[in-house]
Amino acid sequence: MDESQVKLRSIQTRAFDTTEKNKMLRTVITTLQDFDYVLDKADATLGMISATKLDEHQYRITVTVRPRGETQLLVRANVQYKQKAVKDPIVYQNFFTSLAKSMFLTAHEVD
């Protein structure tokens, strides 16, 4: 991999201090729905969710959730626009910020 791919992967990936994969997948789905994405496919076994944003831009996102060590889950989001990877870090930062807030609210059982 060249340096630009490594940099892109680093902005697409976040570690979360939880091992509850199913809860994380459900939270990813609700976060995507908050961003007006429509779920295309979800596979809990693979830890993968894909969705499409059906507005004038037609973004497509694929999120994977996998274990990282004994105490964390690694979440990677890959956003595409016109079949090209979105490289704007703000897009990923907004998603992960909302996901972290949703995980906090879920953990504290706030609706």
TORTISE-386915 format. One record per residue: residue number from 1; x negated, z negated, y of N, C-alpha, C, O, CB in turn; residue in one letter. Coordinates in nm, 3 decimals. Glycine has a CB too. Example, Ala and Ser with C-alpha at 12.3 -4.5 7.8 and 13.67 -1.06 7.14 Angstrom:
// residues 2
SITE num     n.u     n.w     n.v    ca.u    ca.w    ca.v     c.u     c.w     c.v     o.u     o.w     o.v    cb.u    cb.w    cb.v residu
SITE   1  -1.319  -0.780  -0.569  -1.230  -0.780  -0.450  -1.320  -0.780  -0.330  -1.424  -0.846  -0.332  -1.131  -0.905  -0.447      A
SITE   2  -1.285  -0.708  -0.225  -1.367  -0.714  -0.106  -1.290  -0.787   0.003  -1.341  -0.804   0.114  -1.408  -0.572  -0.060      S
***
This chain:
// residues 111
SITE num     n.u     n.w     n.v    ca.u    ca.w    ca.v     c.u     c.w     c.v     o.u     o.w     o.v    cb.u    cb.w    cb.v residu
SITE   1  -0.084   0.000  -0.119   0.000   0.000   0.000  -0.088   0.000   0.124  -0.192  -0.066   0.129   0.095  -0.122   0.000      M
SITE   2  -0.044   0.075   0.223  -0.120   0.072   0.348  -0.071  -0.044   0.435   0.026  -0.112   0.401  -0.106   0.207   0.423      D
SITE   3  -0.139  -0.066   0.545  -0.113  -0.181   0.631   0.029  -0.181   0.687   0.089  -0.287   0.700  -0.213  -0.184   0.744      E
SITE   4   0.084  -0.064   0.721   0.219  -0.058   0.778   0.324  -0.100   0.675   0.423  -0.163   0.711   0.249   0.084   0.828      S
SITE   5   0.304  -0.066   0.549   0.398  -0.108   0.444   0.392  -0.258   0.423   0.496  -0.322   0.402   0.367  -0.035   0.312      Q
SITE   6   0.274  -0.315   0.427   0.259  -0.460   0.412   0.325  -0.531   0.529   0.392  -0.633   0.510   0.109  -0.499   0.402      V
SITE   7   0.306  -0.480   0.649   0.367  -0.539   0.768   0.519  -0.532   0.760   0.587  -0.630   0.792   0.317  -0.469   0.895      K
SITE   8   0.573  -0.417   0.718   0.717  -0.402   0.704   0.772  -0.499   0.600   0.874  -0.564   0.623   0.753  -0.258   0.665      L
SITE   9   0.705  -0.510   0.487   0.751  -0.602   0.382   0.750  -0.746   0.432   0.838  -0.824   0.395   0.662  -0.589   0.258      R
SITE  10   0.654  -0.781   0.515   0.648  -0.918   0.566   0.764  -0.949   0.660   0.810  -1.063   0.664   0.516  -0.943   0.638      S
SITE  11   0.813  -0.850   0.736   0.928  -0.877   0.822   1.060  -0.868   0.745   1.163  -0.917   0.792   0.930  -0.780   0.940      I
SITE  12   1.057  -0.807   0.627   1.177  -0.793   0.545   1.199  -0.912   0.451   1.302  -0.918   0.384   1.169  -0.667   0.464      Q
SITE  13   1.106  -1.004   0.444   1.109  -1.108   0.341   1.102  -1.247   0.401   1.026  -1.273   0.494   0.995  -1.088   0.242      T
SITE  14   1.184  -1.338   0.345   1.181  -1.479   0.385   1.196  -1.566   0.259   1.266  -1.530   0.164   1.294  -1.511   0.489      R
SITE  15   1.129  -1.679   0.263   1.141  -1.778   0.155   1.237  -1.888   0.200   1.235  -1.930   0.316   1.001  -1.839   0.119      A
SITE  16   1.321  -1.932   0.109   1.417  -2.039   0.135   1.395  -2.151   0.035   1.371  -2.127  -0.083   1.563  -1.987   0.128      F
SITE  17   1.403  -2.274   0.084   1.379  -2.391   0.000   1.505  -2.428  -0.078   1.572  -2.527  -0.049   1.333  -2.510   0.086      D
SITE  18   1.535  -2.346  -0.176   1.647  -2.371  -0.267   1.620  -2.295  -0.396   1.544  -2.198  -0.397   1.783  -2.327  -0.203      T
SITE  19   1.682  -2.339  -0.501   1.672  -2.267  -0.628   1.810  -2.221  -0.675   1.824  -2.170  -0.786   1.608  -2.357  -0.735      T
SITE  20   1.910  -2.238  -0.591   2.048  -2.203  -0.627   2.074  -2.055  -0.596   2.125  -2.019  -0.490   2.149  -2.293  -0.550      E
SITE  21   2.037  -1.972  -0.692   2.043  -1.827  -0.673   2.186  -1.778  -0.647   2.207  -1.697  -0.557   1.987  -1.757  -0.796      K
SITE  22   2.283  -1.826  -0.725   2.420  -1.780  -0.706   2.476  -1.820  -0.570   2.546  -1.742  -0.506   2.510  -1.836  -0.815      N
SITE  23   2.444  -1.939  -0.525   2.488  -1.982  -0.392   2.422  -1.895  -0.284   2.486  -1.860  -0.185   2.454  -2.132  -0.368      K
SITE  24   2.296  -1.862  -0.303   2.227  -1.776  -0.208   2.290  -1.638  -0.206   2.310  -1.581  -0.098   2.078  -1.766  -0.244      M
SITE  25   2.321  -1.582  -0.322   2.384  -1.451  -0.327   2.520  -1.451  -0.256   2.551  -1.358  -0.182   2.401  -1.406  -0.473      L
SITE  26   2.599  -1.555  -0.278   2.729  -1.566  -0.210   2.709  -1.576  -0.058   2.786  -1.518   0.019   2.808  -1.689  -0.262      R
SITE  27   2.609  -1.649  -0.017   2.582  -1.665   0.126   2.532  -1.534   0.187   2.566  -1.502   0.301   2.480  -1.777   0.149      T
SITE  28   2.452  -1.459   0.113   2.408  -1.327   0.160   2.529  -1.237   0.181   2.539  -1.168   0.282   2.309  -1.262   0.059      V
SITE  29   2.622  -1.238   0.086   2.742  -1.154   0.097   2.823  -1.191   0.221   2.865  -1.103   0.296   2.830  -1.168  -0.028      I
SITE  30   2.845  -1.320   0.243   2.924  -1.360   0.361   2.850  -1.327   0.491   2.912  -1.290   0.590   2.956  -1.511   0.356      T
SITE  31   2.719  -1.340   0.490   2.641  -1.305   0.609   2.651  -1.155   0.637   2.667  -1.114   0.752   2.493  -1.346   0.590      T
SITE  32   2.642  -1.075   0.534   2.657  -0.931   0.553   2.796  -0.897   0.606   2.811  -0.811   0.692   2.631  -0.856   0.421      L
SITE  33   2.898  -0.964   0.554   3.033  -0.941   0.604   3.046  -0.982   0.750   3.118  -0.917   0.826   3.135  -1.017   0.519      Q
SITE  34   2.977  -1.088   0.790   2.976  -1.128   0.931   2.917  -1.019   1.020   2.954  -1.007   1.137   2.897  -1.258   0.948      D
SITE  35   2.826  -0.940   0.964   2.765  -0.829   1.039   2.843  -0.699   1.019   2.793  -0.591   1.053   2.620  -0.811   0.995      F
SITE  36   2.964  -0.708   0.964   3.054  -0.593   0.943   3.004  -0.494   0.837   3.035  -0.376   0.844   3.073  -0.519   1.072      D
SITE  37   2.928  -0.543   0.742   2.890  -0.460   0.628   3.001  -0.466   0.523   3.069  -0.567   0.509   2.755  -0.505   0.568      Y
SITE  38   3.017  -0.355   0.451   3.111  -0.348   0.340   3.028  -0.347   0.211   2.937  -0.267   0.195   3.204  -0.219   0.349      V
SITE  39   3.061  -0.438   0.122   2.986  -0.453  -0.003   3.002  -0.330  -0.091   3.114  -0.286  -0.118   3.033  -0.579  -0.079      L
SITE  40   2.891  -0.273  -0.135   2.893  -0.159  -0.227   2.876  -0.206  -0.371   2.949  -0.163  -0.460   2.783  -0.059  -0.191      D
SITE  41   2.779  -0.295  -0.391   2.749  -0.340  -0.527   2.679  -0.474  -0.520   2.597  -0.500  -0.432   2.662  -0.237  -0.604      K
SITE  42   2.712  -0.560  -0.616   2.643  -0.689  -0.629   2.617  -0.713  -0.777   2.705  -0.694  -0.861   2.727  -0.806  -0.567      A
SITE  43   2.496  -0.754  -0.807   2.457  -0.784  -0.945   2.384  -0.917  -0.947   2.267  -0.925  -0.908   2.368  -0.670  -1.004      D
SITE  44   2.452  -1.021  -0.993   2.394  -1.155  -0.994   2.275  -1.164  -1.089   2.180  -1.237  -1.062   2.500  -1.258  -1.032      A
SITE  45   2.280  -1.092  -1.200   2.171  -1.097  -1.296   2.042  -1.043  -1.235   1.935  -1.102  -1.250   2.207  -1.017  -1.422      T
SITE  46   2.053  -0.931  -1.165   1.937  -0.871  -1.100   1.905  -0.937  -0.967   1.794  -0.923  -0.915   1.958  -0.724  -1.080      L
SITE  47   2.002  -1.009  -0.911   1.983  -1.071  -0.780   1.981  -0.969  -0.669   1.903  -0.980  -0.575   1.855  -1.151  -0.779      G
SITE  48   2.069  -0.867  -0.679   2.067  -0.758  -0.584   2.206  -0.732  -0.527   2.306  -0.735  -0.598   2.013  -0.632  -0.650      M
SITE  49   2.209  -0.708  -0.395   2.333  -0.676  -0.325   2.306  -0.555  -0.238   2.203  -0.548  -0.170   2.383  -0.798  -0.240      I
SITE  50   2.398  -0.459  -0.239   2.386  -0.347  -0.148   2.517  -0.333  -0.071   2.625  -0.357  -0.124   2.352  -0.215  -0.224      S
SITE  51   2.504  -0.294   0.055   2.621  -0.284   0.142   2.595  -0.176   0.248   2.481  -0.138   0.274   2.653  -0.420   0.209      A
SITE  52   2.705  -0.130   0.307   2.698  -0.026   0.409   2.775  -0.071   0.532   2.882  -0.131   0.520   2.753   0.108   0.356      T
SITE  53   2.721  -0.042   0.647   2.789  -0.070   0.773   2.853   0.059   0.819   2.785   0.156   0.852   2.690  -0.127   0.882      K
SITE  54   2.985   0.060   0.821   3.058   0.184   0.845   3.098   0.198   0.991   3.216   0.215   1.023   3.181   0.190   0.758      L
SITE  55   3.001   0.192   1.079   3.030   0.220   1.220   2.961   0.351   1.256   2.931   0.430   1.167   2.981   0.103   1.313      D
SITE  56   2.936   0.376   1.381   2.877   0.503   1.421   2.734   0.521   1.370   2.682   0.632   1.373   2.878   0.514   1.571      E
SITE  57   2.670   0.413   1.324   2.531   0.423   1.280   2.513   0.439   1.130   2.414   0.498   1.086   2.457   0.303   1.324      H
SITE  58   2.605   0.389   1.051   2.599   0.394   0.905   2.467   0.340   0.848   2.392   0.413   0.783   2.620   0.535   0.859      Q
SITE  59   2.443   0.214   0.874   2.328   0.146   0.815   2.359   0.112   0.671   2.474   0.088   0.635   2.292   0.019   0.895      Y
SITE  60   2.257   0.109   0.589   2.268   0.066   0.450   2.165  -0.044   0.430   2.051  -0.032   0.475   2.247   0.186   0.349      R
SITE  61   2.206  -0.150   0.361   2.115  -0.262   0.337   2.116  -0.296   0.189   2.220  -0.295   0.123   2.155  -0.386   0.422      I
SITE  62   1.999  -0.327   0.139   1.985  -0.380   0.004   1.911  -0.512   0.016   1.805  -0.520   0.078   1.909  -0.279  -0.092      T
SITE  63   1.969  -0.616  -0.043   1.908  -0.748  -0.040   1.880  -0.792  -0.182   1.968  -0.784  -0.269   2.000  -0.852   0.034      V
SITE  64   1.758  -0.837  -0.207   1.723  -0.890  -0.338   1.685  -1.038  -0.324   1.624  -1.079  -0.226   1.606  -0.810  -0.402      T
SITE  65   1.725  -1.114  -0.424   1.697  -1.257  -0.428   1.627  -1.285  -0.560   1.676  -1.250  -0.667   1.829  -1.344  -0.414      V
SITE  66   1.509  -1.349  -0.551   1.435  -1.381  -0.673   1.363  -1.513  -0.656   1.333  -1.555  -0.544   1.335  -1.268  -0.708      R
SITE  67   1.335  -1.579  -0.767   1.265  -1.707  -0.759   1.123  -1.690  -0.706   1.057  -1.589  -0.729   1.261  -1.774  -0.896      P
SITE  68   1.079  -1.794  -0.635   0.939  -1.801  -0.590   0.892  -1.942  -0.624   0.926  -2.038  -0.556   0.924  -1.770  -0.434      R
SITE  69   0.816  -1.951  -0.727   0.770  -2.082  -0.771   0.885  -2.164  -0.827   0.985  -2.109  -0.874   0.703  -2.158  -0.657      G
SITE  70   0.870  -2.294  -0.822   0.969  -2.386  -0.880   1.075  -2.432  -0.780   1.179  -2.484  -0.821   0.900  -2.506  -0.937      E
SITE  71   1.051  -2.414  -0.650   1.140  -2.476  -0.551   1.196  -2.380  -0.447   1.267  -2.423  -0.355   1.067  -2.584  -0.481      T
SITE  72   1.166  -2.250  -0.459   1.210  -2.158  -0.355   1.270  -2.030  -0.412   1.248  -1.993  -0.528   1.094  -2.123  -0.265      Q
SITE  73   1.347  -1.965  -0.325   1.394  -1.829  -0.352   1.337  -1.738  -0.245   1.327  -1.775  -0.128   1.551  -1.822  -0.355      L
SITE  74   1.300  -1.620  -0.285   1.250  -1.519  -0.194   1.362  -1.418  -0.171   1.416  -1.361  -0.266   1.120  -1.450  -0.250      L
SITE  75   1.396  -1.395  -0.045   1.502  -1.301  -0.010   1.437  -1.185   0.066   1.367  -1.206   0.165   1.615  -1.370   0.076      V
SITE  76   1.462  -1.064   0.018   1.409  -0.945   0.085   1.525  -0.854   0.122   1.609  -0.820   0.038   1.306  -0.870  -0.007      R
SITE  77   1.530  -0.815   0.247   1.631  -0.724   0.298   1.566  -0.592   0.335   1.463  -0.589   0.403   1.705  -0.785   0.420      A
SITE  78   1.624  -0.483   0.289   1.573  -0.351   0.321   1.686  -0.274   0.389   1.784  -0.237   0.324   1.521  -0.276   0.192      N
SITE  79   1.673  -0.251   0.519   1.774  -0.180   0.596   1.730  -0.036   0.614   1.615  -0.008   0.647   1.799  -0.248   0.734      V
SITE  80   1.825   0.056   0.591   1.796   0.198   0.609   1.897   0.260   0.704   2.014   0.223   0.707   1.798   0.271   0.473      Q
SITE  81   1.848   0.356   0.781   1.932   0.435   0.869   1.894   0.581   0.845   1.779   0.620   0.863   1.914   0.395   1.020      Y
SITE  82   1.991   0.660   0.805   1.966   0.800   0.770   1.854   0.812   0.666   1.765   0.896   0.678   1.929   0.881   0.896      K
SITE  83   1.861   0.727   0.566   1.770   0.725   0.452   1.623   0.697   0.489   1.532   0.733   0.415   1.778   0.855   0.380      Q
SITE  84   1.602   0.633   0.605   1.467   0.592   0.645   1.469   0.443   0.673   1.566   0.391   0.729   1.417   0.672   0.769      K
SITE  85   1.363   0.375   0.634   1.355   0.231   0.654   1.358   0.196   0.802   1.290   0.259   0.884   1.227   0.175   0.590      A
SITE  86   1.438   0.097   0.837   1.441   0.045   0.972   1.321  -0.048   0.986   1.302  -0.140   0.906   1.577  -0.030   1.003      V
SITE  87   1.240  -0.025   1.088   1.116  -0.102   1.105   1.124  -0.202   1.219   1.029  -0.276   1.243   1.001  -0.008   1.129      K
SITE  88   1.236  -0.207   1.290   1.254  -0.298   1.402   1.265  -0.441   1.352   1.362  -0.474   1.283   1.378  -0.259   1.485      D
SITE  89   1.170  -0.528   1.384   1.173  -0.666   1.333   1.295  -0.744   1.381   1.335  -0.839   1.315   1.048  -0.738   1.374      P
SITE  90   1.354  -0.708   1.494   1.470  -0.780   1.547   1.589  -0.769   1.450   1.664  -0.865   1.434   1.510  -0.725   1.685      I
SITE  91   1.605  -0.653   1.387   1.714  -0.634   1.291   1.703  -0.737   1.178   1.802  -0.800   1.141   1.712  -0.490   1.233      V
SITE  92   1.584  -0.751   1.125   1.562  -0.845   1.014   1.568  -0.989   1.063   1.623  -1.076   0.994   1.426  -0.817   0.948      Y
SITE  93   1.513  -1.015   1.180   1.516  -1.151   1.235   1.660  -1.196   1.255   1.693  -1.311   1.223   1.440  -1.157   1.369      Q
SITE  94   1.746  -1.110   1.307   1.887  -1.145   1.326   1.955  -1.176   1.194   2.030  -1.273   1.184   1.961  -1.033   1.397      N
SITE  95   1.928  -1.095   1.092   1.988  -1.118   0.960   1.940  -1.252   0.903   2.022  -1.333   0.858   1.952  -1.003   0.864      F
SITE  96   1.810  -1.275   0.903   1.758  -1.398   0.842   1.797  -1.523   0.922   1.816  -1.629   0.863   1.606  -1.391   0.831      F
SITE  97   1.808  -1.513   1.053   1.854  -1.626   1.133   1.997  -1.663   1.096   2.030  -1.780   1.077   1.844  -1.594   1.283      T
SITE  98   2.083  -1.561   1.085   2.221  -1.586   1.045   2.231  -1.638   0.902   2.312  -1.726   0.873   2.304  -1.458   1.059      S
SITE  99   2.149  -1.585   0.813   2.148  -1.631   0.675   2.105  -1.777   0.667   2.165  -1.856   0.594   2.055  -1.544   0.589      L
SITE 100   2.002  -1.814   0.742   1.955  -1.953   0.742   2.064  -2.047   0.795   2.084  -2.156   0.741   1.827  -1.967   0.827      A
SITE 101   2.133  -2.006   0.900   2.242  -2.088   0.954   2.354  -2.102   0.852   2.409  -2.211   0.835   2.297  -2.027   1.084      K
SITE 102   2.388  -1.993   0.785   2.492  -1.998   0.682   2.452  -2.089   0.567   2.534  -2.164   0.515   2.522  -1.858   0.630      S
SITE 103   2.325  -2.082   0.527   2.277  -2.169   0.418   2.286  -2.316   0.461   2.324  -2.401   0.381   2.130  -2.133   0.379      M
SITE 104   2.251  -2.346   0.585   2.260  -2.482   0.636   2.405  -2.529   0.632   2.433  -2.639   0.585   2.205  -2.490   0.780      F
SITE 105   2.497  -2.447   0.681   2.638  -2.486   0.684   2.693  -2.504   0.542   2.771  -2.596   0.516   2.720  -2.381   0.760      L
SITE 106   2.653  -2.415   0.452   2.697  -2.426   0.312   2.644  -2.554   0.249   2.716  -2.624   0.178   2.650  -2.302   0.231      T
SITE 107   2.519  -2.584   0.275   2.457  -2.704   0.217   2.525  -2.832   0.267   2.532  -2.932   0.197   2.308  -2.708   0.250      A
SITE 108   2.574  -2.826   0.391   2.641  -2.944   0.450   2.793  -2.934   0.442   2.865  -3.012   0.505   2.598  -2.962   0.595      H
SITE 109   2.839  -2.836   0.363   2.982  -2.817   0.335   3.066  -2.809   0.462   3.171  -2.872   0.474   3.034  -2.930   0.249      E
SITE 110   3.017  -2.729   0.557   3.090  -2.703   0.681   3.151  -2.564   0.670   3.082  -2.468   0.636   2.996  -2.714   0.806      V
SITE 111   3.280  -2.553   0.699   3.347  -2.421   0.693   3.346  -2.352   0.826   3.398  -2.241   0.838   3.490  -2.436   0.644      D
***
